[in-house]
Amino acid sequence: MEQGRLRSHLDLEVWQCSMDLAADIYAITTRFPREEAYGLSMQMRRSAVSIPSNVAEGAARHSRKEFVQFLHVALGSTAELETQLLLAKRMGFLSGGEPIDKLDRIRKMLVALLRSLKRAPVTRHVSRITSSS
């Protein structure tokens, strides 16, 4: 990012990592039992896609407040996906912990981004009409 300015969600590492995780979830769920195609598999895919989608939508908004709101939704989707991954592991559909590790990293990045947005000073437009007195 140039001079700390966000040009697009494409510039955000959290968006890039969550896109990678979504692709991983798609690959993982193709190995699930066929009867899970419209069950846990589909829920996991939706949760995984929701994370980068909400980061992108929030970054495209014109206010910090809206961006923060969408980041909170993305954070909620990380909790949802974590629950689904743990269930998949419990059911024997998933053996490794890599997706959970990636998800934890994404959650930490979202929390850090939220903190930085809440700390950042609000810049206000100063009108020449009202400030010229």
C-alpha positions, 0 to 999 in steps of 0.5 A, a space after each residue: 500500500 502506498 503511503 498507508 492508503 488503501 486503494 482496494 481490498 486487493 491490497 489487504 493481506 487479510 483478504 488475500 489470505 482469506 481467499 487462499 483459505 476459501 480455495 483450500 476449503 473448496 479443495 478439502 470439501 471435495 474429499 468429503 463423503 458424497 452425502 455431505 455435498 449439500 450439508 456440512 460441505 456447502 456450509 463450510 464453503 459459504 462460511 469460507 467465501 463469506 470472510 473475503 467477501 465481507 472484507 471486500 464489501 467493507 473496504 468498498 464502502 465509504 465510511 470507516 464505520 461501515 468497514 468496521 461493521 463488515 469486518 465484524 461480520 467477517 470475524 463472525 464467519 471465522 467463528 462459524 467456519 472454525 466450528 464447522 472445521 472442528 465438526 468435520 475433524 470430529 466426524 473423520 472428514 478432516 485429519 490435518 490442522 492446517 485450515 484451522 491454523 490458517 483460520 486462526 491467523 486470519 482471525 488475528 489479522 481481522 482483530 488487528 485491522 479492527 483495532 487499527 481502524 478504531 484507533 485511527 483519527 477521524 479526518 473531517 472536511 473543513 468547510 472554507 465557509 464555516 472556517 473563515 470567521 
